[in-house]
Amino acid sequence: MSTMMRMNPWAGFGAVDADFENMVRKAFGTQTAWVPPADIERDGNDALITLEIPGVPPEDVNVEVKDRHLTVSGVREQRGANDNDDEQVSVIRREIRHGEFARSFRLPAHIAPENVSANYRNGLLEVRVSGVRQPEPEPARIPVTTTVQGDIEND
């Protein structure tokens, strides 16, 4: 069995490509630099949305509810090659995305902002939306009445 590998003629320009992408993004104001992955789970009547945002300080994360949408946004700063003031360190390849990010999720009409809470731990943001699934109302039994018709006269 042979393995076929795709050749990328631009692979050697990884750092240059990232710099160019950032320059274009800044010049033309494209939307976001990256989109954090998310898991959505049901926990009883609640929804639990977990976003993976390692390297983003909690104070750089914004969670808001507006017009039936939950939006999580923020900024992950680029780590520089010279963060540790070592002039011998240089970037060979940069794959970790940085810059602004945003994710938006549509909420049911009955969800109010006070039904939403967020907790950040170990690079994961957990957003709990309480009461997404409303309990089914109990069936109301309607009594059935009968109407007695008058006696039918025999001829």
N, C-alpha and C positions, 0 to 999 in steps of 0.2 A: 504494500500500500504506500503510495507516495503522498506527500503533503505539499499542497500548493500554497505559496505565500504571496500575498499581494505586495507589490513594491510601491513605496510612496516616495516619489522623487523629491518631495518637500520635507521629508523627515528630518533632514539635517538643519532645517531652518526653524525648528520648534520654538526656540526662544524668540527669534525674530518674528515668527508668525504670531506668537502671543502678544508681542509688543505692537505689531501692526494692527491686530484685532482690537487691542485696547485703544489705539490711536483713532481707529475708525469709529469705535463705539463712542468715544468722547466727542469726536468731531460731528457725528451725525445723530447723536443722542438715541442710539438704539435702546430697546427696553431694558433688559437685564443681562448681567454677565453670566449668571448661572441660575439653575432652578434646583432647589434641594429636593431630594426624593422624599416621598411621604407614604406612610401606611395609614389606612383608615380601618378601624375595627369597631364593632358594636360591643358595648359593655352594658348589658341590661337595656335600659331605656336611653342610655347615653351613647354618643359617638366619641371615639378617641382617635384623634389625628396626631400622628407622630412624625415630625420632620427631622431629618438628619442635617444638622448645621454645625459640625465641628469647627472649632476655631473662630466662632462668632461669639463675642462677649454678650451676656444677657442684656446689657444696657444698650446694645446695638440692634436689638430685636423689637419689632413693633407688631402687636396683635390687635386688630380692630374689627368691629362688626359694623357694617353700613350697607343699607339697601339689600338686605337678605344675603350678604356676602361676608364670609370670614376671610380676612386677608392677613397673611403673615409676611412681613417684609423686614429687610435689614441690610447690613453691610458686612462683608468679610474683607478685611484689609489684606493686601498682598504682603506676603512675607518676603523681605528682601534678602539677597545673598549676603549683604553686609550688615545684617541685623546684629551680629556679634562682633562688629568692627574688625573682622579678619579680612584683610585685603587680598589674601590668597584664595578666598572662596569665590567661585563664579558659578552662575547658573548654566547648567548643561541642558536641562529640559524642565519645563514648567507645565504640569498637568493639573494642579490643584487650582480650581476656579476661584476667582475673587471678584470683589466688586458688589454691586447691589443685587439683591435677589427679591423675588416676590412670588407667593403662591396664593391663589384665591379659591375658595370653596363655597358653593351655593348652599344656603341654609334653608330649612323649611320656614314657612311664613310665621309660625308661632314662636320662633326662637328670638328671645330678647338678649341684648348684650350681657345682662346679669346672669344668663344661663351658660356663659362661656368663661372658662378659667384656663390658665396656662402655667406650666411648670417646666423649667429648664434644668437638665442634669446630664452631665457627661456627654455633651455634644448633641443631645436629643431634646427637642422641644415637644412636650406633650400638651396638646390642647384638648380639653374635655368640653364637649357640648352636651349639656344636661337636657334631658327630656325630648330628645329627637323623636323617639317613638313614644307617642302618647298611648296610655293604656286603652284598650278597647272598652267602650262603655258596656256595662252589664245590660243584657237584654231586658227590656221592660215588658212584663207580661200584661197583655191587654185582655180584660175579661170579655167573654163572648156572651151576649144576652140573647134571649129568644123572645120572639113575639108570638103570642097565641092568637090565632085568627078565630073569629066567632064561629059558632056551629054553622055548618052548611045545612040548609033546609032541604029535606027530601020531598020531592013532589010525588 
